[in-house]
Amino acid sequence: MAEVKKTTKVATKSATKKYLNRVHEKYVTEVVPALVKKYGNINAVPKLVKIVVNTRLGDVKDNTKSLTTAVEELALITGQKPMVTTAKKSISNFKIRQGQKNGAKVTLRSKIMYEFFDKICSVALPRVRDFSGLSRKSFDQFGNYTFGFKEQLVFPEISYEKIEKLRGMDITIVTTAANKEDSLELLEALGLPFKKEVK
C-alpha cells in the first residue's frame, strides 16, 4: 500500500512539472550555461523580455472592416487578443486624424512569447521566399531587434482563400542585453537565423 502511495506521488509530481517550450528549455539548459562563463553571473546573462507584433492599416479610413479582419488574423497568428492602436497625431497628407484607429498590436510574454519565437524560427521564416537570413543591422542601442514580414501568409494559421488582402507586420524582440552585440549573441544562440557575416 505504501509503495502504491509512493508511486502515485511520483506520478503526480511528474505531471505537475513545469512545462518548458523547446526554445525556453534550450535557453535554460544550453544558452545560460554557455553565456554565464562570459558574464560571470547567471543574473547578468541576457534574456528575452517580450515580443511585440504590430500591424499598420493604411486602408482603415476607407474600409472599417479591415480593422476587424486584421485583428482576427493577428489573434490567430499570435494566440492572444490584440489591442487596437490609434494615431498619435494628425497627418493631413495621409488623411489621418489624431485618435483614429490605424492598426493593431500584441505584446507576448513568458510561455506564449517563447512559443511564438519558436514559430518564427521553425515555421514562418522558412516560408519566406528567397530567405537568406535576417539583417544584423536592425538592432537599436538598447539591444532590441526589429524585423518585418511583408505578408501574413508565412504563418500557417492564415489561409490564402480567406484573406481580405496581404498585410505586413513588424516584430520587435525586446531583451535585457546591454547592447546590440550581446543581443545578437543571445538571439543567434536561441536559433534566430541571421545572414552570414561577410568577411
N, C-alpha and C positions, 0 to 999 in steps of 0.2 A: 504493500500500500504506500509506504514511504517512497519507494522507487518510482511509483506512478506519479506521485505529487512532485517529485524532483524533476521528472521528465516534462511534466506539464509546465512547471516554472521556466525551464529552459526554453520550451517551445514558445511560451508567452513572451519571454524576454527577446527571443529571436524575431518574433512577429512585430514587436513594438520598436525594433531597432530603427533608428532614424534613416530614412531613405535619402540617398545622395544621387543626383543626376551624374552621369558619367564625366561631364566636364568638371563638376564640383568635386567629384571623387579624385579626378586627375590633379586638380589644384591642391587638395589636401595631401594626397599620397606621393605626388611627384614634384609639382611646381614648388610648393613651400619648402620641402627638404632640400631641393636644389638651390633655391634662392637665399635660404637662411644663412648659407655659408658666406654669401656676398654681403648681406645686410647685418649679419652678426646677432640679430634679434628677431625672433619669429613675428613679433608685433610690427616690425618695420617692413616686412615683406608686403609689396603692393597687392591689392586685391580689387575685384570688381565691386562697385557700389550699386550701380543701377544702369539700365539700358533704356534710353528714351527713343521711341519710334514716333516720327512726326510726318504728317502728310498735309500739303497745302492744296487748297481748292480754289483755283482762279475762276472757275465757272459757277460758283455758288450764287453769285448775283443774278445769273441768267437761268439757273436751274436749281431750285432749293432741294429737289430730290437727290441731287448729287451728294449733298452733305449726309443724308441718311444712308445712302449706299456706301459711301466712303467709311463711315463709322462702323457699319456692319462688317465690311471687309476687314477693317483693322482689328475688330474684335475677333474675327475668325482666325486671322494670322497670328495674333499675339496671345489669345486665350484670356484676354482681360478687357473690361469695358473701357473704351476710350473717352477722353474728355474733349469736348468741343472747344476750339480756340477762337479768339476774336482779334480783330485788327487793333493794334495799339494806337494807331494814328490814321488820319485820313490822307489818302493819296489821290488827288483829283485825276491825274493822268490815267490811273488804272480803275477809276470809278469805285474806289474803296473808301468807305467812311468809317470813322472810329467806332469800335464796338460791334462792327459787322462780323458775323460768323464766317471764318475763312479757312478753317482746317480742323484737324483732329490730332490728338497725340495720346500716347500711352506711356506710362513710366513703370517699368518692370523691376522688381527687386527679389532678392533671395532665390527660392527654388524656381519660380517661373522665369526669372532672369537667366539662370543657368540653362534651363531647358530651351529658351529662345536662342541663346548664344550657340547651343549645340545645333539647333535647327538652321541657323545662319551658315555655320561651317560645313555641315554634312549634307544639307538639302538645298538651300536657296542659292548660295554662291556657285556650286557646281552646275546649276541650271542656267546661269548667266551665259549668254552666247559669247564665244571667244574670250572667256575669262582667263586672265593670265596672272591674277594676283591683285591684291589691294595696294593702293598707293601708300608709301611710307611717309608722305608729306602732309597727311591730313590730321596731324596731332595739334592740339593747342598747347599753350605754355603751361597748362596745369596737368598735362598728361592724359587728357581725354581725347578720344578718337571718334571722328565722324566720317561716315561714307553713305552712299545712297544706292537705291535700286531704281531703275528707270521705269519698271513696271511691276505690278503686284503678282503677276503670273509666275514669278520664280518660287512662290510659295504654293505647295500642293493643295492647300485648302481652297484656293481660288480657281474656279472653272472658267475657261475661256468663253464658253457658251453663255455664261450668266453675267459676265461683267458689262457694265454700262460703258466704260471707256478705260483706256490704260492710264494708270496713275502711278507716279513715282513716290518715293518716301525717303526720308533721311533717318539714319540710325546713329545715335550718339552713345558710345560706351564710356561711362564715367568710372574712373579708377581712383585709387588713393596714391598712385605714383606721383613722385615729386616733379618729374619732367618727362618729356616725350621718349627719351632713350629707355627709361625704366618701364614706361607703359608699353612700348614696343616689345621689350623683352618678355613682359608678362603675357601680352596677347598672343605673341608667337608661341610661347610655351603652352598656352591653352588651346592652340590649334587654329587660330585665325590666319588664313593664308595671305601672306604679303608677297609682293613682287620681289624677285631675287635682286639683290644689290648688284649694280653694275660697277665692276672694279676697273 
